[in-house]
């Protein structure tokens, strides 16, 4: 399976009317989603699904003025249940300037970026995903919600997209 084309969703900064307040609270979490999951008290783990150099999606090539970058896909789990599917894109110049981001392994991205004093975050955009989306190691999914935002560290940007999987409802 290739890189999941999550970026093609209908992303919007507008808050949808048809989403439960509890889900919206989690989708609009301003801090580290990893830290919030860990605060639930359930056993947290991260499964690294994919990390490789790629030709970036066209819209990111234009935004970052480079063709190449790194993609990273992980699943955040609580009690071994997949709760969040996360996909990050980093342009090659961000990887070169912030090498720890390329060497995370099974350490959550949030553990690194949310400890940086100069972290800036764009607004959070939300998108619905229709039933039938197939994700690596998670399988075929029902309708769900996702969010994305751009992070800037030391003037270097990256994109993080997160899909909220059905099992999360068991833990929140």
N, C-alpha and C positions, 0 to 999 in steps of 0.2 A: 504494500500500500504506500502510495506517495504521501507527501505532506498534506495534511487535511486542509482544504481550502476555506478555512473558517473566515478569512478576511473578506470573502465574497458575500457575507451576510448583509442584511439591511441595518447597518449600525446607525444609532441615533442618540443624541444627547438628551432627547426628550424622555421623560419618565412615562412609561406606558400605564394606561388605566386598568389594564386587564391582568395585573399581576398581584399576588397576595402580598400584603405589607411585610410579612416575615421574609419572603424571598427578596423583596426590594431592599430591605435592610441589609441583607447579605450581599446583594449585587452592588450596592452603593458603599460598601465598606471602604473607608478612606485609608485605613492602615494596611498592614500585612495580612493577607488572607491566610497565609500559613500560620501566623501567630494566632489568628482568630480560631482556626481549626484546632490548634494545639490547646487553646483555652477551654475547649469543650470537655476536656478530661478524658477523651477516648484516645486510644493508641494511634499516634500519627506516624505515617511513613510516606515515602516518596518512591515512585517507580519511574526510572528514566526510560522512556520509550525510544527516543530518537535524539541524536545530536549530530549534525553534520553541516558542512559548508554547502551552500546552494546558490543558484541564481535566484535572487530575491523576486517576489511578486512585483509586477510592473509598477503598481502605485507606490511601493516602497523604494524601488529604484529611482523613481522621480523625486520622491520626498527627500531621500538621503544622498542623491547624486552619486550613486555607486551601484554597480550591477550585482556585486557579491556580498554575501553575509552568512550568518550562522542561524540555523533554526534549531530549536530545542523543544521537545514535546515530553511532558511528564504527566503522571496521574498522582494526585494527592489523595491518600487513603486514610480513613478512620476505621480502626478495627478491621483492617484488610478489605474494606469496602471502598471501591472507587467513588470519590465524592466530587472531585474537581479535575477536569482535564485542562491543562494549561499549555499554551503554545507561545513561544517567544521568538522574535526575530531581532537580530542584532546586525547592523551593517558592519562590513569589514573594518572600517575605521574605528568603530566603537570597540570591537574585539581587540584591535591592536592597542588602543589606549587603556582599556580596562580588562586586562588579561584574566583576572580572577573570574570574570563572567564566563569565559570559555572553559574554565577548569572546575566547574561546580560539581560535576559528577552527580551523586545522589543528594547533594545539599540543595535545599530549596533556594531559588533565586531571591525570594523575599528575605532570607536570612542575610544576604549580602546587601541588596540595594537599600533596605530600610534601616541599615546601620550607617549609611553614608550621610555625612552632614549637609552635603549640597544637593540632596535628592529633590527633584521637582517632578510633579506629576500633572499630566493634562487632565481635563475633565474625563469622567467615566462615560463611555458610550455603551448602550445596551442593544441587544439584538435577540429576537426570537429565532429559534431553529425548529423547523418542521420535523415531525417524526420521520424516521428513516435514515438519519445521519449515521454513518458508519465510522467509528473511530478505532484506531489501533489499540488493541488489547482491551477495549471496553465493549466493542460490538455495536450492534444496531440499537439505536436509541429512540425513545419516545420524544415528543415535543419537549423542548427545554429552553432555558435562557442562558445567555452569555454576556460577558462584558469585556471591554478592552480599554486600555489607556496607554499613553506614551509616557515613558520615564526618561528623565534627563539626569545624567551624572557627569559632572565635570565637563559640561557642554557636549556630551555625547548621548545620543538618543537610542532607545530600544522600544519595541512594541511588545506588550504582554496581552494575550487574549485568554480568557478563562471561561470554560463552560461548566455550568452547575449541573451535576449529574443527579439522577433520581435518588440514589442512596443517601445523599446529603440530608434529605428530609427526615431520615431516621435519627439523626444526631443533633438537629437544631430545634 
